Amino acid sequence: MRLISMSKNRETVIEEYDQGCQILHEERNYPDQYHFESPKGRMGTFESPHGARLYADLYTITGGFDEKETGKRGVPPAIAGASEEVRMTYLAVQMSITYAAAAFDVDESVIKDAVNQIHAKVHQQRS
């Protein structure tokens, strides 16, 4: 991962990853948004850089995935076939920690632990 600052209109690339992926910060009137982009295009939009980074972590750990035609609450096959930690993190990023905890019938602390495990695995993988 490389941190950079390059303006393109009102969007700034704040992080670049392998395989041509990046996180963009879009300055708007309210609220700013953060986008994760891959060579396939814009994959996800988030209200915080943390959400965009977690999405980038999931994209890295699964080797990429496509959300096309998964619907609002659908899960891409690469996520569905991955570990429970990946599935928990995906739901936490897409919906919320509370939603993921209810979906897996676990305490929110279990979801937070899963998110931290994914982040640590990806950090080690990128090092």
KATAHU-V321076 format. One record per residue. N is the residue number from 1. RES is the residue in one small letter. SS is DSSP state (a for helix, b for strand, c for the rest). D_FIRST is the distance of its C-alpha to the first C-alpha in whole Angstrom. Layout:
N | RES | SS | D_FIRST
N | RES | SS | D_FIRST
This chain:
1 | m | c | 0
2 | r | b | 4
3 | l | b | 7
4 | i | b | 10
5 | s | b | 13
6 | m | b | 15
7 | s | b | 18
8 | k | b | 20
9 | n | c | 23
10 | r | c | 22
11 | e | b | 19
12 | t | b | 16
13 | v | b | 12
14 | i | b | 10
15 | e | b | 7
16 | e | b | 6
17 | y | c | 5
18 | d | a | 7
19 | q | a | 11
20 | g | a | 11
21 | c | c | 10
22 | q | b | 9
23 | i | b | 11
24 | l | b | 14
25 | h | b | 16
26 | e | b | 19
27 | e | c | 22
28 | r | c | 25
29 | n | c | 29
30 | y | c | 28
31 | p | c | 26
32 | d | c | 22
33 | q | b | 20
34 | y | b | 16
35 | h | b | 16
36 | f | b | 13
37 | e | b | 14
38 | s | b | 14
39 | p | c | 16
40 | k | c | 19
41 | g | b | 19
42 | r | b | 18
43 | m | b | 18
44 | g | b | 18
45 | t | b | 19
46 | f | b | 19
47 | e | c | 21
48 | s | c | 18
49 | p | a | 14
50 | h | a | 15
51 | g | a | 16
52 | a | a | 14
53 | r | a | 11
54 | l | a | 13
55 | y | a | 14
56 | a | a | 10
57 | d | a | 11
58 | l | a | 14
59 | y | a | 13
60 | t | a | 11
61 | i | a | 14
62 | t | a | 17
63 | g | c | 15
64 | g | c | 16
65 | f | c | 19
66 | d | c | 22
67 | e | c | 23
68 | k | c | 26
69 | e | c | 29
70 | t | c | 28
71 | g | c | 30
72 | k | c | 29
73 | r | c | 29
74 | g | c | 29
75 | v | c | 26
76 | p | c | 24
77 | p | a | 26
78 | a | a | 22
79 | i | a | 22
80 | a | a | 26
81 | g | c | 26
82 | a | c | 23
83 | s | c | 24
84 | e | a | 25
85 | e | a | 22
86 | v | a | 20
87 | r | a | 23
88 | m | a | 24
89 | t | a | 20
90 | y | a | 21
91 | l | a | 24
92 | a | a | 23
93 | v | a | 20
94 | q | a | 22
95 | m | c | 26
96 | s | c | 25
97 | i | a | 26
98 | t | a | 29
99 | y | a | 30
100 | a | a | 28
101 | a | a | 30
102 | a | a | 33
103 | a | a | 32
104 | f | a | 31
105 | d | c | 34
106 | v | c | 32
107 | d | c | 32
108 | e | a | 29
109 | s | a | 28
110 | v | a | 27
111 | i | a | 25
112 | k | a | 23
113 | d | a | 23
114 | a | a | 22
115 | v | a | 19
116 | n | a | 18
117 | q | a | 18
118 | i | a | 16
119 | h | a | 13
120 | a | a | 14
121 | k | a | 14
122 | v | a | 11
123 | h | a | 9
124 | q | a | 12
125 | q | a | 11
126 | r | a | 7
127 | s | c | 9
